[in-house]
Amino acid sequence: MDFQVVVLAGGVSKKLIPLVSKELPNALLPVANRPLLSYVVELLEISNLKDLIVVVEGQDAALNVGAWISGAYADRLHVEVAAVPEDVGTAGAIRAIARHLYAKDILIVSGDLVSDVPIGAVAATHRRHNAVVTALLCNSPISGPLESVSSVGKDKTKKPGRYDLIGLDPTKQFLLHIATGAEVEKDLRIQKSILRAVGQIEIRADLMDAHLYAFKRSVLLEVLDQKCEFNSLKHDVLPYLVRSQLKSEVLLNGTPQAEENGTENGISQRNQQMLSQILANASEPTFHLRHALSTNGSDSVRRTHKCCVYIAGSSKYCTRLNSIQAYNDINRDVIGEASHLSGYSFSTHNNIIHPTAELGAKTTVGPHCMLGEGSQMGDKCSVKRSVIGRHCRIGANVKVVNSVVMNHVTISDFCSIQGSVICSNVQLQERAILKDCQVGAGFVVTAGSECKGEVLAKK
């Protein structure tokens, strides 16, 4: 396929505290008892993309991620882990590793992506159209971009979140407009040149930029070099390329970006006539080519470049783990409707109980649940729609509903946990009640505590 792959694994996201820390960066956050980064790495492996650069923010986080990759994939993949400064931004991360990029086209994937969309299809679309950038778009997650976990387990009340405003051409192949973040709330403004060239634009508010891009390397590095103020691929680089596609200023391998026929500015009248003949013979000429040739009497052909999209089918799973709400949603999905992503074989009861786990008398582990290696549960416990990690010790008469319990957690008798995330090495003493809480690693919840909607973590 001749693509070079860069995985932007981030570092320690403030949006995910207290779930993450320097010891447990974003990339290693357990999702259904697997590190988050493993979902992207194995999606790439399925597409036979086995030579990766994984970019991690912060030296400590990079060392931890590198150690995990060496143990998990040493004999299967070639992975280089590159440490970059914290909070450098996605554009800054690419600048920092630019000297390691050599292929004609670069695939850049966010390390927090959980998806079953074939990456090869995105790459093929990019090559077919000779695009400068191709973005993966998918349906917006149902839960919406919420930070609270209060809606966990109440799927019927959830509505699609509004992430991006996307403008597409009638063929749904080309990206004509994108508004993200604060821009979504502003008045919609479409460039007249694009509207005249394409005729009509379809505006979509139900699609999300999945942070998976194929870039033409020379163009990407040129833009990052010339636009030093650009910090984000999504918020800066992509909108810039979309806005300028009919008045292209980018170069291709040191020469002006050309259309399908390889023309340059200053083309002769003879070549102009030849191009017109190409347009007449083309079965489906793109609006870029039509615009390039509509020169209003000038001998020169307008320079254009293409910004393409690959839209994932509605049956595909595609979302990003970039909030605590998303963490709950994705864990629920991977042991539920998207269980094929888990990498595990579910039992006839539609759950996963590790062979080394132990259950007490009259303890039930319901459908869409996972109980990890070496964990023990006492008598008369109930687990519903939850993930319990490895080597946990759970007493008697404990209820766990719509929650994630990480590794080495101790839960004493008569505790109740609902809609919460319990990080590793936490202790819950007798009769503690948690609802819609996040408990940071190593925290002790004292006996008889009743907490609702709280963040509990060591100071």
C-alpha positions in Angstrom: 0.0 0.0 0.0 3.1 2.2 0.5 1.6 4.4 3.2 3.5 5.4 6.3 1.4 5.3 9.5 1.5 7.7 12.4 -0.6 7.0 15.5 -1.1 10.1 17.7 -1.5 8.4 21.1 -1.6 11.6 23.2 -0.4 11.7 26.7 -2.4 12.3 29.9 -5.6 14.1 28.9 -7.1 16.5 31.4 -10.5 15.4 30.1 -9.9 11.9 31.4 -8.6 12.7 34.9 -8.7 10.9 37.3 -8.9 7.8 35.1 -5.4 8.6 33.6 -2.1 9.5 35.1 1.6 9.5 34.2 1.7 5.8 35.2 -1.5 5.1 33.2 -1.5 7.4 30.1 -4.5 7.6 27.7 -3.0 4.9 25.4 -3.0 2.3 28.2 -6.4 3.1 29.7 -8.2 -0.3 29.9 -11.2 -0.7 27.7 -12.9 -4.0 28.2 -9.7 -5.1 30.0 -7.5 -4.2 27.0 -5.3 -1.1 26.6 -7.1 1.6 24.4 -4.2 1.8 22.0 -4.5 -1.9 21.2 -7.8 -1.3 19.3 -6.1 1.0 16.8 -2.9 -1.1 16.5 -4.9 -4.2 15.7 -7.2 -2.4 13.2 -4.0 -1.3 11.4 -2.6 -4.9 11.6 -5.8 -6.2 9.9 -5.1 -3.8 7.0 -1.5 -5.2 6.8 -0.1 -1.9 8.1 2.6 -3.1 10.4 5.2 -0.4 10.3 4.1 2.3 12.7 5.3 5.5 14.4 3.4 5.9 17.7 3.7 9.5 19.0 3.3 10.0 22.8 3.2 13.3 24.7 5.7 13.2 27.6 8.8 11.2 28.2 7.4 9.1 31.1 4.2 8.2 29.2 6.3 7.3 26.1 8.4 4.9 28.2 5.3 3.2 29.6 3.7 2.9 26.2 6.9 1.6 24.6 7.3 -1.1 27.3 3.7 -2.3 26.7 4.2 -2.4 22.9 7.4 -4.3 23.2 5.8 -7.0 25.2 2.6 -7.2 23.2 3.7 -6.8 19.6 7.4 -7.4 19.4 7.1 -10.4 17.1 4.3 -9.0 15.0 4.8 -5.4 14.2 7.6 -2.8 13.8 6.7 0.1 16.0 8.8 3.2 16.8 7.7 5.1 19.8 8.5 8.8 19.6 8.2 11.1 22.6 7.1 14.8 22.0 6.5 17.6 24.4 3.3 17.7 26.3 0.4 19.8 24.9 2.2 20.2 21.6 -1.0 19.7 19.6 -1.5 17.3 16.8 0.1 19.6 14.2 3.1 20.1 16.6 3.4 16.4 17.0 3.8 15.9 13.3 6.3 18.8 13.0 8.3 17.1 15.8 8.7 13.8 13.8 8.7 15.3 10.3 12.3 14.1 9.6 11.0 10.5 10.0 8.4 10.8 7.3 9.5 9.7 3.9 6.5 8.0 2.1 4.5 9.7 -0.6 1.3 9.4 1.6 0.9 9.4 5.3 -1.9 7.9 7.3 -2.4 9.7 10.6 -4.7 8.0 13.2 -5.8 9.2 16.6 -4.8 6.7 19.3 -8.2 7.1 21.0 -10.1 5.7 18.0 -12.2 2.6 18.5 -13.5 1.4 15.2 -14.0 -1.5 12.8 -13.9 0.7 9.6 -11.4 -0.8 7.2 -8.4 1.7 7.0 -7.5 0.3 3.6 -10.7 1.7 2.2 -9.7 5.2 3.4 -6.3 4.8 1.8 -7.8 3.5 -1.5 -10.1 6.5 -1.7 -7.2 8.8 -1.2 -5.1 7.2 -3.9 -8.0 6.9 -6.3 -8.7 10.7 -6.3 -5.0 11.8 -5.9 -6.2 13.9 -3.0 -4.0 16.0 -0.8 -6.1 14.9 2.2 -8.8 12.3 2.8 -10.8 12.3 6.1 -12.8 9.4 7.6 -16.3 10.6 8.6 -18.6 8.5 10.7 -22.0 8.9 12.4 -21.9 11.0 15.5 -22.0 8.9 18.7 -25.5 8.7 20.3 -24.4 9.8 23.7 -23.2 13.2 22.7 -20.1 15.0 23.9 -21.0 15.0 27.6 -18.5 15.0 30.4 -20.9 13.6 33.0 -21.6 9.9 33.4 -25.1 10.5 34.7 -26.7 9.2 31.6 -24.9 5.8 31.7 -27.3 3.0 31.2 -30.1 5.2 30.0 -29.7 4.8 26.3 -33.3 5.6 25.4 -32.9 9.2 26.5 -29.7 9.8 24.6 -29.5 11.9 21.5 -26.8 12.3 18.8 -24.2 14.9 19.7 -23.5 17.8 17.4 -19.7 17.5 16.7 -19.1 19.0 13.3 -20.8 20.7 10.4 -19.7 19.0 7.2 -20.3 20.2 3.6 -20.2 17.6 0.9 -20.5 17.7 -2.9 -23.5 15.8 -4.5 -21.4 12.7 -5.0 -20.4 12.7 -1.3 -16.8 12.2 -2.3 -15.3 15.7 -1.7 -15.2 17.8 1.4 -16.3 21.4 0.7 -16.8 22.8 4.2 -16.0 21.8 7.8 -16.8 23.7 11.0 -15.6 22.3 14.3 -15.6 23.3 17.9 -16.7 26.9 18.5 -17.1 27.4 14.7 -20.2 25.1 14.8 -22.2 27.7 16.7 -21.4 30.6 14.3 -23.3 31.5 11.1 -22.6 29.2 8.2 -20.6 30.8 5.5 -19.8 29.0 2.2 -17.3 30.3 -0.2 -18.9 31.6 -3.4 -16.2 30.1 -5.6 -16.9 26.6 -4.2 -20.6 27.0 -4.5 -20.4 28.2 -8.1 -18.1 25.4 -9.0 -20.0 22.5 -7.5 -23.6 23.8 -8.0 -25.0 22.5 -4.7 -23.7 21.5 -1.2 -25.1 19.1 1.2 -24.7 20.2 4.8 -24.5 17.4 7.4 -24.7 17.8 11.2 -24.9 14.0 11.8 -21.3 13.2 10.9 -18.1 13.3 12.9 -14.5 13.7 11.9 -13.0 10.5 13.2 -9.4 11.9 13.3 -8.2 9.4 10.8 -6.6 11.2 7.8 -4.6 10.3 4.7 -2.3 13.2 3.7 0.0 13.8 0.8 3.2 14.1 2.7 4.8 16.9 0.7 1.6 19.0 1.1 1.2 18.4 4.8 4.8 19.2 5.7 4.7 22.3 3.5 1.6 23.6 5.3 3.0 22.9 8.7 6.3 24.6 7.7 4.6 27.7 6.3 1.8 28.0 8.9 3.7 28.0 12.2 0.7 29.1 14.1 -1.3 25.9 13.2 -1.7 23.8 16.3 -4.3 21.2 15.2 -4.7 19.0 12.2 -8.5 19.1 12.6 -9.1 22.7 13.6 -6.3 24.3 11.5 -4.8 22.2 8.8 -7.9 20.5 7.4 -10.1 23.6 7.2 -7.2 25.5 5.6 -6.9 22.9 2.8 -10.7 22.7 2.3 -11.0 26.5 2.0 -8.1 26.8 -0.5 -8.9 23.8 -2.7 -10.0 26.0 -5.7 -7.2 28.5 -5.3 -4.5 26.1 -4.3 -1.2 27.5 -2.9 0.3 24.2 -2.0 3.1 22.5 -3.9 3.5 18.9 -4.9 7.1 17.6 -4.7 8.4 21.1 -5.1 6.2 22.0 -8.1 2.7 23.5 -8.2 -0.1 21.2 -7.4 -1.7 20.0 -10.6 -5.0 18.5 -11.6 -5.5 15.0 -13.0 -3.6 15.9 -16.2 -0.5 17.4 -14.5 -0.9 21.0 -15.8 0.8 24.0 -14.3 0.1 27.8 -14.3 1.0 29.5 -17.5 -0.2 26.7 -19.7 -0.2 27.4 -23.4 -3.4 27.8 -25.5 -2.6 24.5 -27.2 -2.5 22.6 -23.9 -5.7 24.5 -22.9 -7.5 23.0 -25.9 -6.1 19.6 -25.1 -7.4 19.8 -21.6 -10.8 20.9 -22.8 -10.9 17.8 -25.0 -10.1 15.7 -21.9 -13.0 17.3 -20.1 -15.3 16.7 -23.0 -14.3 13.0 -23.0 -14.4 12.4 -19.3 -17.4 10.4 -18.1 -17.5 12.1 -14.7 -15.2 15.1 -14.5 -14.7 16.5 -11.1 -15.8 20.0 -10.2 -12.1 20.7 -9.6 -11.3 20.0 -13.2 -14.3 22.0 -14.5 -13.2 24.9 -12.3 -9.6 24.6 -13.4 -10.6 24.9 -17.1 -13.2 27.7 -16.7 -10.5 30.4 -17.1 -12.7 33.2 -18.5 -10.4 33.7 -21.5 -7.1 33.4 -19.6 -4.5 31.1 -21.0 -3.6 29.7 -17.5 -5.3 26.9 -15.8 -6.4 27.5 -12.2 -4.6 25.5 -9.6 -6.7 23.2 -7.5 -6.3 20.4 -5.1 -8.7 17.8 -3.8 -10.0 17.2 -0.2 -11.8 13.9 -0.1 -13.9 11.9 2.4 -14.6 8.3 3.2 -17.9 8.0 4.9 -18.3 4.9 7.1 -21.4 2.8 6.6 -24.1 3.0 9.3 -23.4 -0.6 10.3 -19.8 0.3 11.2 -18.6 1.2 14.7 -16.5 4.3 14.9 -16.0 6.6 17.9 -13.3 8.3 20.0 -12.5 7.9 23.6 -12.0 11.6 24.4 -14.2 12.1 27.5 -15.3 10.2 30.6 -18.7 9.8 29.1 -17.2 8.2 26.0 -15.2 5.9 28.3 -18.3 4.6 29.8 -20.1 4.3 26.5 -17.3 2.5 24.7 -16.9 0.0 27.5 -20.6 -0.7 27.4 -20.5 -1.1 23.6 -17.5 -3.3 23.4 -19.1 -5.8 25.7 -22.5 -5.2 24.1 -23.5 -4.4 20.5 -19.9 -4.1 19.4 -18.6 -7.2 21.1 -16.7 -8.2 17.9 -14.2 -5.5 18.8 -13.3 -7.0 22.2 -11.2 -9.8 20.8 -12.9 -12.3 23.2 -15.3 -15.2 22.7 -18.5 -14.6 24.6 -20.3 -17.4 26.5 -23.8 -18.7 25.7 -24.9 -16.3 28.4 -23.4 -13.4 26.3 -20.8 -12.6 28.9 -17.1 -13.2 29.6 -16.0 -14.8 32.8 -12.3 -15.7 32.8 -11.6 -19.4 33.6 -9.5 -18.3 36.7 -12.3 -16.1 38.1 -14.2 -17.4 41.1 -17.9 -16.8 41.9 -19.6 -17.2 45.3 -22.9 -18.9 45.9 -25.9 -17.3 44.3 -23.7 -14.7 42.6 -24.9 -13.7 39.1 -22.9 -12.1 36.3 -25.5 -11.0 33.7 -25.3 -10.5 29.9 -22.9 -7.9 28.5 -20.5 -8.3 31.5 -16.8 -9.1 31.8 -15.0 -10.6 34.8 -11.2 -10.5 34.5 -8.5 -13.0 35.3 -8.0 -14.0 38.9 -10.9 -11.9 40.2 -13.0 -13.3 43.1 -16.6 -12.5 44.1 -18.3 -13.5 47.3 -21.8 -14.8 47.8 -25.0 -13.1 46.6 -23.4 -10.6 44.4 -24.9 -9.1 41.2 -23.1 -7.7 38.2 -25.1 -6.1 35.3 -23.7 -4.5 32.1 -20.3 -3.9 33.7 -16.6 -4.6 33.3 -14.6 -5.9 36.2 -10.8 -6.1 35.8 -8.1 -8.5 36.8 -7.4 -9.7 40.4 -10.2 -7.9 42.1 -11.5 -9.0 45.5 -15.2 -8.5 45.9 -17.0 -9.4 49.1 -20.6 -10.6 49.6 -23.8 -8.9 48.7 -22.2 -6.4 46.3 -24.0 -4.8 43.4 -22.2 -3.5 40.3 -24.4 -1.9 37.6 -23.3 0.0 34.4 -19.8 0.5 35.8 -16.2 -0.2 35.0 -13.9 -1.6 37.8 -10.3 -1.7 36.8 -7.5 -4.0 38.2 -6.7 -5.0 41.8 -9.7 -3.3 43.3 -11.0 -4.4 46.7 -14.7 -4.0 47.3 -16.0 -5.0 50.8 -19.4 -6.5 51.7 -22.7 -4.7 51.0 -21.3 -2.1 48.6 -23.3 -0.7 45.7 -21.7 0.7 42.6 -23.8 2.3 39.8 -22.8 4.2 36.7 -19.2 4.7 38.0 -15.6 4.1 37.1 -13.3 2.6 39.8 -9.6 2.9 38.9 -7.0 0.3 39.9 -5.9 -0.4 43.5 -9.0 1.4 45.0 -10.5 0.1 48.2 -14.2 0.4 49.0 -14.9 -0.3 52.6 -18.2 -1.9 53.9 -21.5 -0.5 52.8 -20.0 2.2 50.5 -22.5 3.5 47.9 -21.3 5.1 44.7 -23.5 6.5 42.0 -22.2 8.3 38.9 -18.7 8.7 40.4 -15.1 8.4 39.2 -12.6 7.1 41.8 -8.9 7.7 41.1 -6.2 5.0 41.5 -5.4 4.0 45.1 -8.2 6.0 46.7 -9.9 4.6 49.8 -13.7 5.0 50.1 -14.5 4.8 53.8 -17.2 2.6 55.3 -20.7 3.8 54.9 -19.9 6.6 52.4 -22.7 7.6 50.1 -21.4 9.5 47.0 -23.3 10.8 44.0 -21.7 12.5 41.0 -18.4 13.0 42.7 -14.8 12.7 41.6 -12.8 11.0 44.4 -9.0 11.0 44.0 -5.8 11.4 46.0 -4.6 15.0 46.4 
